[in-house]
Amino acid sequence: MSKKMKISSQETKMLKKMFANSWLLFSSFSMAKFQGYGYAQAMMPAINEFYTDEEEKKNALVRASNFFNCTYETAPFIMGLNASLEKTRSENPDFDVETINAIKTSLMGPLSGIGDSIFWGAIRLIAASIGIPLAMSGSILGPILFLIVYHIPSIFTRYKLLQVGYMAGEQFITKAHSSGSFEKITYYASMVGMIMIGALTAQFVGITTALQVTMASGESLILQDILNNIMPGLLPLGVMFTIFALIRRKVKITNLLLGVIAVGIAGAFIGFF
Amino acid sequence: MFIQALLVGLVYYISCFLYLGLGVFHFARPIIVGPLVGLVLGDLTTGVIMGATFESVFLGVIAVGGVRPADETIGAVIGTAIAILTSADTGSALAIAVPVALLGSSLRQVSKAVIIPLFIPVMDKAAANGDQSALKKWHIIAAFVWQLLPASAVFFAIFLGTNSIGVFLDNTPEFLIRGFAASGKMLPAVGFALLLNMLFDKKVFPFFFLGFVLFSYLHLPSIAIAILAVVLALTQFYQNEEKGSKTIVAAESPVNAEEEFFNE
């Protein structure tokens, strides 16, 4: 892995075609195959590039059409890696195709972990936290920035990871696995994600109480003022962690969402909100 | 109402097609479909604002293992349309959008668990025959079929439901509207709690409070908080790597593997 592999212009062309097809990863998403056929679309240029034997081509296509499910942004790494293995296989019939299947199934999980924490956890939250306040004020720049901030790193990563995967070969992945790189990347991405979730909670969970108690002396005690003096955003924090505790107890999301509406209405009825 | 319903249905169909079919991934998020619904119904500003509102509510509601607890797109499309067509306030629009999003997710479930699996025998046969163009053709057709069911549900909901929803909202007691507004302010917490659960690790959990304080006490803009977060993660990363490299002397240390992963 330390020595860089040369990519021929023919192979660059193939990678470009694979990238173009990889946009279609989700098109026929189903609960049975997930992105299986989408993955096959991306692999077609590689299959056509390396195999001349029709029987081998068919086998490779069937192989590529199996179950596949991975984060959109990190999936191209597996496609690139397996393209290089398909090349090995086409040159060496003794190469065990099980390796190709094994790479696919064993990498989907860890790469989804990385992809979800970086893209869904961190970048999407950053994009949303830039876009939402702008859009809340009625500016069309909000949604536009949201798309740009998310998709530029997303598209770049997908293109780059396809190449990296193709050049890396299987050696790389065993090394990255044993050195714990996957866990590390996930860890630092989660750190950014955590900070963003904290900030977003303070920003968007804007619940306040309308409760007032009139004292014997005639002055009224406003509960919200007291809460603000203890700590701004105390009520949102309480709501957030109540829900979090319920999620930890495996309460269904549907029930949580409906429960929040019920609590809102009940709270308004008794004058708390 | 027929034309409006048709346009709103089309917005749903096209944005979901772009997202699932062509991989323009966030095209079906509320923050995007809200303005599009606003555009076709002639009130862009309300669309943009409603889109942002629904985005903050559904920000954390994401697919886990291919199962999405709610269809935020259908919720946002119908919620925004109702808000524009009946001049409902944010709280009421939310109270409509959330149940719709929950019901809508089962329509998507029908697409991915019943309708699209019908394509599988044909597609598997195409793969076995090495027929790449057939495999591609059915793959694309599936993308067109995928959104048909929920999109027609959007059409019928707007076409048949708008007037009765409008009448209902006009006669709603005041506390109910206040309750809807309150739940609208609490609902984002569900999404954030889901995200927290996804990223939860007790070593990074304290950073939640850092982010919280940066906004609640200091009112820093989001971009500033995002930059601080990235700076913090990077410095921690380099510090830990330095400590790590002292203990590992081998030429092919994991540190190298890590760096090359980023440099490639």
Interface residues (C-beta under 8 A of the other chain):
Chain A: M1 S2 S22 W23 L24 L25 F26 S27 S28 F29 S30 M31 A32 K33 F34 Y37 G38 A40 Q41 M44 N48 E54 K57 K58 L61 V62 A64 S65 N69 Y72 D116 S117 W120 G121 A122 R124 L125 I126 A127 A128 S129 I130 G131 I132 P133 L134 A135 M136 G138 S139 I140 G142 P143 F146 L147 Y150 H151 S154 K160 Q163 V164 M167 A168 F172 K175 A176 S178 S179 G180 S181 K184 I185 Y187 Y188 A189 S190 M191 V192 G193 M194 I195 M196 I197 G198 A199 L200 T201 A202 Q203 F204 V205 G206 I207 T208 M231 P232 G233 P236 L237 V239 M240 F241 I243 F244 I247 R248 K252 I253 T254 L256 L257 L258 V260 I261 V263 G264 I265 A266 G267 A268 F269 F273
Chain B: Y19 L20 G21 L22 G23 V24 F25 H26 F27 R29 I31 I32 G34 P35 L44 T45 V48 I49 G51 A52 T53 E55 S56 L59 V61 I62 G65 G66 P69 A70 A95 V98 P99 L102 K112 A113 I116 P117 F119 I120 M123 D124 A127 A128 N129 G130 Q132 L135 K136 W138 H139 I140 A142 A143 W146 F175 L176 R178 G179 F180 A181 A182 S183 G184 K185 M186 L187 P188 A189 V190 F192 A193 L194 L195 L196 N197 M198 L199 D201 K203 V204 F205 F207 F208 F209 L210 G211 F212 V213 L214 F215 S216 Y217 L220 P221 S222 I223 I225 A226 L228 A229 V230 L232 A233 L234 Q236 F237 E252 S253 P254 N256 A257 E258 E260 F261 E264
